[in-house]
């Protein structure tokens, strides 16, 4: 059973490295959670190395800029690894003619990669960073386009495995929802972000660069997403601090408050065993 904690300081003494999710833990896409930033800065002051591990399709420099705009203070973390970073390796190893399924602002994802951006008809691989318009669209809006690619056996490389994220007080679908639908239609997908192993390997390698060797038992993962943060951490045998007031909050909230019995029951039904939980990182 996950233990309820009030403060990250209660347990940080047992860990050398923190792998913290970003969207839903450090910010909500509109503003930074200052209490969470302080908690991570406090973990660093206590001697832990903090690596942010995010399913953002943007390479790290773009996420760093975004976090500054949202008000994440300097000193919150040591390093960052993004799904965009590790997905670029998949793209580099794949077909050279690619189509971007996602907003035009994500075209810089391809900077420095030896690929050609082509039309959907000429594509030998699809790189999905999200929706053309994530405020209005759902995966089913792309059925005709996706079905045509399935027939041609075109692989879809998913740069953001998240299904949904919280943007302010709205839930917004992500590239992972498109990838899941593509698989449902019979298509093949390639994914490197959470919950998959490549992003954890990269995060742990970056942590070793920053502080030297450490034991896996001394790594604490923090996150709010069941299919990504939770599944990923537990599949890598990492201790997990579950943040309950994230994308799954409706599953166990009664009269605006987390009902711990319902939360524990829900975690059990998901076959998930975080070591700790708290509503928001503090």
C-alpha positions in Angstrom: 0.0 0.0 0.0 1.3 3.4 -1.0 2.3 5.6 2.0 0.9 9.1 2.2 3.6 11.7 2.8 3.2 15.4 3.4 6.6 16.6 2.2 9.3 15.2 -0.1 11.8 16.0 2.6 10.4 13.1 4.6 11.8 10.5 2.3 14.5 12.3 0.1 17.3 11.2 2.5 17.0 7.6 1.1 17.6 8.7 -2.5 20.5 9.9 -4.6 18.5 10.6 -7.8 15.1 11.9 -8.5 13.4 11.3 -11.9 10.5 13.8 -12.0 7.8 14.1 -14.5 7.2 17.7 -15.7 3.7 18.3 -17.1 1.3 17.6 -14.2 4.0 17.7 -11.5 6.2 20.8 -12.2 3.6 22.8 -14.2 0.2 22.4 -15.9 1.1 23.9 -19.3 -0.1 27.4 -18.2 1.9 28.1 -15.0 4.6 26.5 -12.8 3.6 24.9 -9.5 5.9 26.9 -7.2 5.5 24.4 -4.3 6.7 21.6 -6.6 9.7 23.6 -7.8 10.6 24.3 -4.2 10.4 20.6 -3.3 12.7 19.6 -6.1 15.1 22.5 -5.3 15.0 21.2 -1.7 15.9 17.7 -2.9 18.9 19.1 -4.6 20.0 20.9 -1.5 19.7 17.6 0.4 22.2 16.1 -2.0 20.0 14.4 -4.7 20.5 14.9 -8.4 17.1 15.9 -10.0 16.6 14.8 -13.6 13.3 15.9 -15.3 11.9 13.2 -17.5 9.2 14.4 -19.8 7.1 13.0 -22.7 7.3 16.4 -24.4 8.0 15.9 -28.1 10.3 18.9 -28.0 14.0 18.4 -27.6 15.4 19.6 -24.2 16.3 23.2 -25.2 12.7 23.9 -26.3 11.3 22.5 -23.0 13.8 24.5 -21.0 12.6 27.7 -22.7 9.0 26.8 -22.1 9.6 26.2 -18.4 11.3 29.6 -18.0 8.2 31.2 -19.6 5.9 29.3 -17.2 7.9 30.5 -14.2 10.0 27.4 -13.3 12.9 28.9 -11.3 16.6 28.2 -12.0 17.8 25.7 -9.5 14.7 23.4 -9.7 16.6 20.6 -11.5 20.0 19.5 -12.7 19.3 17.9 -16.1 16.4 17.1 -18.4 15.6 14.4 -20.9 12.6 14.5 -23.2 10.7 12.0 -25.3 11.7 14.3 -28.2 15.4 13.7 -27.5 15.1 9.9 -27.5 12.6 9.8 -30.3 15.1 11.6 -32.6 17.3 8.5 -32.4 14.3 6.4 -33.7 13.8 8.9 -36.5 17.5 8.9 -37.4 17.5 5.1 -37.7 14.3 5.0 -39.7 13.2 5.9 -43.3 14.3 9.3 -44.6 11.0 10.5 -46.1 8.8 11.5 -43.2 5.6 13.3 -42.7 5.0 15.5 -39.6 1.6 14.8 -37.9 1.5 17.7 -35.5 1.6 21.5 -35.4 4.0 23.4 -37.6 5.8 24.7 -34.4 7.2 21.2 -34.0 9.2 21.3 -37.3 12.3 22.2 -35.4 12.1 18.6 -34.0 13.9 17.6 -37.2 16.8 20.1 -37.0 20.1 18.3 -37.6 18.4 15.1 -38.7 19.1 13.7 -42.2 15.4 13.4 -43.2 13.2 15.0 -45.8 9.8 16.3 -44.9 7.3 15.1 -47.5 3.6 14.9 -48.2 1.4 12.4 -46.5 1.2 10.5 -49.8 5.0 10.2 -50.2 5.8 9.4 -46.6 7.8 6.3 -45.7 7.3 7.1 -41.9 5.1 9.3 -39.9 6.4 11.3 -37.0 3.5 12.2 -34.7 4.2 15.0 -32.2 0.6 15.7 -31.5 -2.5 17.0 -33.3 -2.8 19.7 -35.9 -5.2 21.4 -33.5 -5.4 19.7 -30.1 -8.1 22.1 -28.8 -10.6 20.7 -31.3 -9.5 17.4 -32.8 -9.7 13.7 -31.6 -7.9 10.7 -33.1 -10.9 9.6 -35.1 -10.7 12.8 -37.1 -7.7 11.3 -38.8 -9.2 7.9 -39.6 -9.0 8.2 -43.4 -5.4 9.4 -43.4 -4.3 6.7 -40.8 -6.1 3.9 -42.6 -4.3 4.8 -45.9 -0.9 4.6 -44.0 -1.9 1.2 -42.4 -2.6 -0.2 -45.9 0.9 0.9 -47.1 2.5 -0.5 -43.9 3.9 3.0 -42.9 5.3 3.0 -39.4 4.2 5.8 -37.0 6.9 7.1 -34.7 5.3 8.7 -31.6 7.2 11.6 -30.1 4.9 12.0 -27.1 3.4 8.8 -25.6 1.1 10.7 -23.3 -2.6 10.1 -24.0 -3.8 13.3 -22.4 -2.4 16.2 -20.3 -3.8 18.9 -18.2 -3.6 22.4 -19.8 -4.8 24.8 -17.1 -8.1 23.2 -16.2 -8.7 21.4 -19.5 -7.7 17.9 -20.6 -5.9 18.0 -24.0 -5.2 14.8 -26.1 -1.6 14.0 -27.0 0.3 12.1 -29.7 0.0 8.9 -27.6 -3.8 8.9 -28.3 -3.1 9.0 -32.1 -0.5 6.1 -31.7 -3.0 4.0 -29.7 -5.7 4.5 -32.4 -3.2 3.7 -35.2 -2.4 0.4 -33.5 -6.1 -0.2 -33.1 -6.4 0.2 -36.9 -3.6 -2.3 -37.4 -0.7 0.1 -37.8 2.8 -0.3 -36.4 4.2 2.2 -34.0 7.6 3.0 -32.6 7.9 4.7 -29.2 10.9 5.7 -27.0 9.3 7.9 -24.3 7.7 6.9 -21.0 6.8 4.1 -20.2 9.4 2.6 -22.6 12.9 1.7 -21.6 15.0 4.1 -23.8 14.0 7.3 -22.0 14.8 5.7 -18.6 18.2 4.5 -19.9 18.9 8.0 -21.1 17.8 9.6 -17.8 19.9 7.3 -15.7 22.9 7.8 -18.0 22.5 11.6 -17.6 22.2 11.3 -13.9 25.5 9.3 -13.8 27.2 12.0 -15.9 26.0 14.5 -13.3 27.0 12.7 -10.1 28.8 9.4 -10.8 27.6 5.9 -10.0 24.6 5.1 -7.8 22.4 2.2 -7.0 19.0 1.8 -8.7 17.5 1.3 -5.3 18.5 4.9 -4.6 16.4 6.4 -7.5 12.9 7.9 -6.8 10.6 8.5 -9.8 7.8 11.0 -9.4 4.7 11.3 -11.7 0.9 11.5 -12.1 0.2 9.4 -15.3 -0.8 5.8 -14.9 0.1 4.6 -18.5 3.3 6.5 -18.6 4.9 7.6 -15.3 3.6 4.8 -13.2 3.9 1.9 -15.6 7.4 3.2 -16.7 8.8 3.6 -13.2 7.5 0.2 -12.0 8.6 -1.6 -15.2 12.1 -0.3 -14.5 11.9 -1.4 -10.8 12.1 2.2 -9.5 10.5 3.5 -6.3 7.6 5.8 -7.2 6.0 8.8 -5.6 2.5 9.1 -7.1 1.0 12.6 -7.5 -2.7 12.0 -7.2 -4.1 15.4 -8.2 -3.1 14.9 -11.8 -4.9 13.5 -14.8 -6.6 10.7 -12.9 -7.9 12.8 -10.0 -11.6 12.1 -10.9 -11.1 8.4 -10.2 -10.9 8.8 -6.4 -12.1 12.3 -5.6 -15.2 12.7 -3.3 -16.6 16.2 -2.5 -13.4 17.8 -3.8 -11.1 15.6 -1.7 -9.0 12.5 -2.4 -10.6 9.5 -0.7 -7.6 7.5 0.3 -9.5 4.2 0.4 -10.8 4.7 -3.1 -7.3 5.8 -4.3 -5.7 2.6 -2.8 -8.4 0.4 -4.3 -7.9 2.1 -7.7 -4.1 1.7 -7.6 -4.7 -2.0 -6.7 -7.1 -2.4 -9.6 -4.5 -1.0 -12.0 -1.9 -3.4 -10.6 0.2 -0.5 -9.5 2.2 -0.3 -6.3 3.8 3.2 -5.8 5.9 3.4 -2.6 4.5 6.9 -1.7 1.7 9.2 -2.7 0.7 12.9 -2.2 -1.8 15.2 -3.9 0.8 17.6 -5.3 4.5 17.6 -5.0 5.4 19.8 -2.0 
